[in-house]
């Protein structure tokens, strides 16, 4: 279904931008290449509207070539429809010249608020239009040119049904009296800002199993992490494609002292040995001979979250019970109705009134209006449970172990199709 048009020059993009300013609603999607390159970039911007589908190729445009689209994206009179907008907004800000978007409608977020059992784009399109979208290009390299017909068709399909989908989801949101919920969530997306890309010097601590290593093994892991990153930059490849995390961890636990020893380790191919063998052995040596790595700081301290005492734990437990029952009643995912981080903040803050709950800032406006009194009642139940437990507890009973906080937020994950 070749019903799209490629935009590859500044002149074409200028004309398209003028045309889009006359539209009332447009669908938007993006494709990036972080799975294939170290220095990821924005490779394609798909735009759908009543006059057609347009595939804008930033790699064919000069630097900051997407600037003509900025007035369109920032125009509050033009509605922009995304599916899983979080990732697209991140890509447009970071790699699209700092583009900010106003007047957003997110079809995935809407489906979550409506309690859909599956919220991927393919699931929504099949449910509403009886059409199965192809998924065969999800892992394609969007940075390679020229783009193949299958890639172009896949990209066009990402925006082909979004505009029509909006009217259906908006009708359902209005019928369930959840449209204001969605609008507040959309407004939050508009204000979100992602900082520029920076190298994370402590990224090795997030490798699964890293924090269980000894201080000496952690020192080796840190050196190997830096060796891998340097090579990944030089090759313009994602670090995991140079050397896997599991291999880094195994080498840190059982450090090889020669290339010959290294050659027999799982995950170390002949190519890795040729390209990185010497650097790996030298990195191991630095880790073994240098200072030991300090013990990692517990999550609750590193993230700034406060530990909950026993009374806080009881409040959190009661809040989760309330949320589970309320989410079932609303036919919503519990994490959408009220995320764990929000419940933890409320359990710690222990507000006694709506004013205190509002001041705590944990709940969105729609959550405060819909759930505020219920949350306070639940905290009252928790207080009664705490008092009952105190009466039953024998004298001198030690306090329960405090609970650690959650890990900090990371960059948005790629969307589901």
PyMOL commands that set and color helices and strands:
alter all, ss='L'
color gray80, all
select helices_A, chain A and resi 10-20+58-60+67-74+85-95+107-114+121-129+149-160+162-175+179-191+203-206+210-212+215-235+239-242+245-253+259-262+270-289+299-302+310-330+334-337+340-349+354-360+365-392
alter helices_A, ss='H'
color red, helices_A
select strands_A, chain A and resi 4-7+25-32+42-49+52-56+79-82+104-106
alter strands_A, ss='S'
color yellow, strands_A
deselect
rebuild
show_as cartoon
